[in-house]
Structure formats: C-alpha cells, structure tokens
Amino acid sequence: MSAKQMLCYGLYLLLAVLQLLVPQSEAAIAWEAMTFEAKDGTRVPAQRGTLEVPLRHDDAASGTTTLAFVKFNATTDNPGPPIIYLAGGPGGSGIATAKGARFELFMALRSVADVIALDQRGTGASAPPPPCQAPEAYPIDQPLLREPWIAYLRATAVHCGAVWREQGVDLNAYTTWESAGDLEALRQALGAQKVSLWGISYGTHLAMAAVRRMEPHLHRLVLASPEGLAQTIKLPLRSDRFYDRVAEVIARDPEAAARYPDLTATMRKVLERLDSSPIDVDLVAPGAEGSVTLTLDGTAARLYTAFFLSKNPHNIAALPAFYAALAEGEYEYLAQAAYRLAYARPAALRPMSLAMDLASGVCADRLALIEQQADEAILQDWLNYPLPHLLGVLDNVQDLGEEFRAPLRSSLPTLILSGTLDGRTFPEAHQEVLSQFSQGAMVTIENAGHDLFMIDPRVGDIVQAFLAGSTPTRERIVIPPPSFQQY
C-alpha cells in the first residue's frame, strides 16, 4: 500500500470513527444561520432548524411531518441541557412567542443553556394542515341562543371533519402524545442526553405528556399556569371561585368597592335575566346597509366574559364595568361582541387545536361532574368553549384514554408558577399538578393572571435560577392588583 493510499485509508477510518461518535439522528436536523429579529427591533444571531419526524411515531409507514424551531446558542462556556420552550393554545407558536414580550427571558436563559423556540407539529412553521371554515356565518336572522349556537358549532365540526378527511389530514397525528414523541425525536437529533422543558398553559400539558413518554431524558420542568393531563376540560365552579377572588380584590379598593359592591351577584342577576327574557338589540354592523336586530340571551355575555374579561389583570379590569352596564340595560357593547363572535364571519376550526383537545379528552366521571356544575356555575360550561360541546362529534379523532390522563408520579425537579387571578387554568388545578411531583415547588404570584412570565422581573429571575440548578426559595411574589375601569 502506497503512502498516499495509507493516508486515504487512515482518513476513512477517522471519519468512520467520528461518525460512530455522533448520534446518527443529529444529521436529520437541517440548520441554517439566521438573524432573529424581535418585535422591538432587537436582532440576535440564531439558527433555524427543521427536522422530519414520523407522522405517527408508532407507525413507520405513516409518512413524516416537519418540525421547525429556532435555537439561541448558550452564552456560557459550560451549558446545561438544552431548554425547549412549549407554547400554549394548543396552537401557539414558540417562534412567534420568542419575538414578543418574552424575548428578554429567552435571551436571559442563554446563560444556562441553548434555548429552543419550538413550533409544535401543526403550528406556525411546522407544517400546519389547512384550517376550515363553516360554509356560512351564523345566520343574521337567527337568535344567538345557547342551543342553536351549539348546533351550529357541531355542524361546523362535522363539516370540517369531512373536509379534512377528503384532504387526507390524519387528525390522530395531531395529539399531545404524538407531540411528546416529537420532543424525544428532537432530543435525539440534538444529541442531548437530557433536555429541560419550559412551558405555559397547554405547553405544560404537553410537558407532562413528555414526562410520561420520556422521563429519563428530562432534566427540569418549568410549568407556568399549568394544565394537567386530566384538566383539558375545566370544572365550571372553579370559575365561580375565580370571580369570588376578583370580588375580594375589588373589596380592598374603596373606590371600586363603592362602584361594584357585589360582582358575582350582579353577574348572576344579569345572566339569569338574559336567559329568561332574551333581548333584541339594534346594531349598525360594519359593511351592512342600515341596522340589524340581534336577539341575545346570556350565551354571548358568558363567552365574552370567559375569553376576553377573565384571562389577565388588564382584561379583568373591565369586567365589573361590563356587568354594571348590562345591569343598567345598556346592551350595545354586548351586541357588538356578539356580532364579532357569531355573525361577522363563518366559524373556523384549526385541525391541530381541535384534535389535540378532543384526543386529550375527559373521563366519564369528570364529564358528569362538569355537567352537574354547569347547572349552577355563572358561566355554565362556556369557559371550555368549544369543548365539551364537540366531544364525540368527530369519529376520526380517537380519545387517548384513561392511562394518558392518569396522575403522574414523578421525581423530576419541577417549578410551578401560579397566578391568583388566573381565569383560565385556576390555582386549585395548579395545586393538583404540584401534587404529582415529589420534587416540585410552587411560586405563587398574587394578582397575576394566566400570562405571568413578564409580569414582574422576579418571575424571570426565579425561572433562570431554577433552570440553572437552584431550588426556589421565594414562595410568593406580590404585584399590584388591577385598577378597575369606571362605569
């Protein structure tokens, strides 16, 4: 063998050895250098990555789908396990989140490890299937009452299920269990022994599914405003206790207390009156010639309350004034909200969001309790909109079952962040999640709502320190309460 041949052979052996040392899945990530620009104009170097993963992790013949993500490289010489951000929703984009108010926290966590903003399968840049609209908007001459609106929602779901089936969309590929499989595939592709998960709302539901699927390969968890594996459909009376807490905050503000002496009683009185005697409201609708008359019961008010007046303190600030106006018979704002909700455009559904929720589902006992509580709860069952009204409508979504929803028993170091004014997932549910982690710690942020990461700098400091290895010492952070709008 010539010297040249020996040199070539030696190089071949070296390359072969190096290939064995590198996890084979690492090459599956396609990396591209980029400049990441936040909404405030800040620009930082980053890497855009894509990874092909099985459409169904237990079916090699199912095809593949694409995950997209952005990686911010660690700024430390000794980085810990990569940190993967899991957005809420379901349907939120991790990449879009990194561009917004939480950009500062993404940057701060680089002092701990690489930080990855992931678009979960079916969201953002990760190959979302097409959304679907109802054939038409809710008829303008149809009263917006509970039962007709539910019938319209169910008909929309049936229509969209048929459309997606015709398009070849496999809704069972868009479940939390499949997304948890994606996290394990991403870990392997990164060549990481372990990863940490940092999520909020639905993102914590996914993180907990990952605990069930890949716990030995998880390092630490940050669960903000968590939604447990059995908590997709919320207990209606927990929203009543939430409004009691809002009333307590009002009572501590002399001016607000004078204007709104009994919030929950006013809410009940207004909604019961609307249910027993639906109202007709004349409204000049955008783009319409002349006015239209909308007939409304308490349905629109409950939906507007659940989704626009209860999530965070800046929304809650308008809640008592809204009901004070309704108590005085002023319905124009309610009619405007109802028009935007039902009449302005056809209802739309996104396959990932709908399939994720339907598949995570609810056990029979909890559903019976939800139905029982809905009879007496202020918002009935509308805080779960569009569930549970669409349960069982689509035969092409399989329930993940009781084994999926069973409580975890995990020793992973876990930080739980809970806002006392969270009107989405509720502090009582956060305590239930905490009970599933023997090494869990909860930090309560008094007067914070659902979106709490950037509500106070101390929250980010605690997250950063925890992911770096510390145990939280501050159990409660107090921030100013909402300043209630005047009626």
Secondary structure as the mmCIF struct_conf table of DSSP 4:
data_model
#
loop_
_struct_conf.conf_type_id
_struct_conf.id
_struct_conf.beg_label_comp_id
_struct_conf.beg_label_asym_id
_struct_conf.beg_label_seq_id
_struct_conf.end_label_comp_id
_struct_conf.end_label_asym_id
_struct_conf.end_label_seq_id
HELX_RH_AL_P HELX_RH_AL_P1 ALA A 3 LEU A 21
BEND BEND1 VAL A 22 VAL A 22
HELX_RH_3T_P HELX_RH_3T_P1 GLN A 24 ALA A 28
STRN STRN1 ILE A 29 GLU A 37
TURN_TY1_P TURN_TY1_P1 LYS A 39 ASP A 40
BEND BEND2 GLY A 41 GLY A 41
STRN STRN2 ARG A 43 ARG A 56
TURN_TY1_P TURN_TY1_P2 HIS A 57 ASP A 58
STRN STRN3 ASP A 59 PHE A 72
HELX_LH_PP_P HELX_LH_PP_P1 ASN A 73 ALA A 74
BEND BEND3 THR A 75 ASN A 78
BEND BEND4 PRO A 81 PRO A 81
STRN STRN4 ILE A 83 LEU A 86
BEND BEND5 GLY A 88 GLY A 88
TURN_TY1_P TURN_TY1_P3 GLY A 89 GLY A 91
HELX_RH_AL_P HELX_RH_AL_P2 GLY A 94 LYS A 99
TURN_TY1_P TURN_TY1_P4 GLY A 100 ARG A 102
HELX_RH_AL_P HELX_RH_AL_P3 PHE A 103 ALA A 108
HELX_RH_3T_P HELX_RH_3T_P2 LEU A 109 SER A 111
TURN_TY1_P TURN_TY1_P5 VAL A 112 VAL A 112
BEND BEND6 ALA A 113 ALA A 113
STRN STRN5 VAL A 115 ASP A 119
TURN_TY1_P TURN_TY1_P6 ARG A 121 GLY A 122
BEND BEND7 THR A 123 THR A 123
TURN_TY1_P TURN_TY1_P7 GLY A 124 ALA A 125
BEND BEND8 SER A 126 SER A 126
HELX_LH_PP_P HELX_LH_PP_P2 PRO A 128 PRO A 131
STRN STRN6 CYS A 132 GLN A 133
BEND BEND9 PRO A 135 GLU A 136
HELX_LH_PP_P HELX_LH_PP_P3 ALA A 137 PRO A 139
TURN_TY1_P TURN_TY1_P8 ILE A 140 ASP A 141
BEND BEND10 GLN A 142 GLN A 142
STRN STRN7 LEU A 144 LEU A 144
HELX_RH_AL_P HELX_RH_AL_P4 ARG A 146 GLU A 166
TURN_TY1_P TURN_TY1_P9 GLN A 167 GLY A 168
HELX_RH_3T_P HELX_RH_3T_P3 LEU A 171 ALA A 173
BEND BEND11 TYR A 174 THR A 175
HELX_RH_AL_P HELX_RH_AL_P5 THR A 176 LEU A 190
TURN_TY1_P TURN_TY1_P10 GLY A 191 GLY A 191
BEND BEND12 GLN A 193 GLN A 193
STRN STRN8 VAL A 195 ILE A 200
TURN_TY1_P TURN_TY1_P11 SER A 201 SER A 201
HELX_RH_AL_P HELX_RH_AL_P6 TYR A 202 MET A 214
HELX_RH_3T_P HELX_RH_3T_P4 GLU A 215 HIS A 217
STRN STRN9 LEU A 218 ALA A 224
BEND BEND13 SER A 225 SER A 225
TURN_TY1_P TURN_TY1_P12 LEU A 229 ALA A 230
BEND BEND14 THR A 232 ILE A 233
HELX_LH_PP_P HELX_LH_PP_P4 LYS A 234 LEU A 235
HELX_RH_AL_P HELX_RH_AL_P7 PRO A 236 ALA A 251
TURN_TY1_P TURN_TY1_P13 ARG A 252 ARG A 252
BEND BEND15 ASP A 253 ASP A 253
HELX_RH_AL_P HELX_RH_AL_P8 PRO A 254 ARG A 259
BEND BEND16 PRO A 261 PRO A 261
HELX_RH_AL_P HELX_RH_AL_P9 LEU A 263 SER A 276
BEND BEND17 SER A 277 SER A 277
STRN STRN10 ILE A 279 LEU A 283
TURN_TY1_P TURN_TY1_P14 PRO A 286 GLY A 287
BEND BEND18 GLU A 289 GLY A 290
STRN STRN11 VAL A 292 LEU A 296
HELX_RH_AL_P HELX_RH_AL_P10 GLY A 298 PHE A 308
BEND BEND19 LEU A 309 ASN A 312
HELX_RH_AL_P HELX_RH_AL_P11 PRO A 313 ILE A 316
TURN_TY1_P TURN_TY1_P15 ALA A 317 ALA A 318
HELX_RH_AL_P HELX_RH_AL_P12 LEU A 319 ALA A 327
TURN_TY1_P TURN_TY1_P16 GLU A 328 GLY A 329
HELX_RH_AL_P HELX_RH_AL_P13 GLU A 332 ALA A 338
HELX_RH_PI_P HELX_RH_PI_P1 TYR A 339 TYR A 343
BEND BEND20 ALA A 344 ARG A 345
STRN STRN12 ALA A 348 LEU A 349
HELX_RH_AL_P HELX_RH_AL_P14 PRO A 351 SER A 360
HELX_RH_AL_P HELX_RH_AL_P15 ALA A 364 ALA A 374
TURN_TY1_P TURN_TY1_P17 ASP A 375 GLU A 376
BEND BEND21 ALA A 377 ALA A 377
TURN_TY1_P TURN_TY1_P18 ILE A 378 ASP A 381
HELX_RH_3T_P HELX_RH_3T_P5 TRP A 382 ASN A 384
TURN_TY1_P TURN_TY1_P19 TYR A 385 VAL A 393
TURN_TY1_P TURN_TY1_P20 ASP A 395 ASN A 396
BEND BEND22 VAL A 397 VAL A 397
HELX_RH_AL_P HELX_RH_AL_P16 GLU A 402 ARG A 405
BEND BEND23 ALA A 406 ALA A 406
HELX_LH_PP_P HELX_LH_PP_P5 PRO A 407 LEU A 408
STRN STRN13 SER A 410 SER A 410
BEND BEND24 LEU A 412 LEU A 412
STRN STRN14 THR A 414 GLY A 419
TURN_TY1_P TURN_TY1_P21 THR A 420 LEU A 421
BEND BEND25 GLY A 423 THR A 425
HELX_RH_AL_P HELX_RH_AL_P17 PRO A 427 LEU A 434
TURN_TY1_P TURN_TY1_P22 SER A 435 GLN A 436
STRN STRN15 PHE A 437 PHE A 437
TURN_TY1_P TURN_TY1_P23 SER A 438 GLN A 439
STRN STRN16 GLY A 440 GLU A 446
TURN_TY1_P TURN_TY1_P24 ASN A 447 ASN A 447
BEND BEND26 HIS A 450 HIS A 450
TURN_TY1_P TURN_TY1_P25 PHE A 453 MET A 454
BEND BEND27 ILE A 455 ASP A 456
HELX_RH_AL_P HELX_RH_AL_P18 PRO A 457 LEU A 467
TURN_TY1_P TURN_TY1_P26 ALA A 468 GLY A 469
HELX_LH_PP_P HELX_LH_PP_P6 SER A 470 PRO A 472
STRN STRN17 ARG A 476 VAL A 478
HELX_LH_PP_P HELX_LH_PP_P7 PRO A 480 PRO A 482
HELX_LH_PP_P HELX_LH_PP_P8 PHE A 484 GLN A 486
#
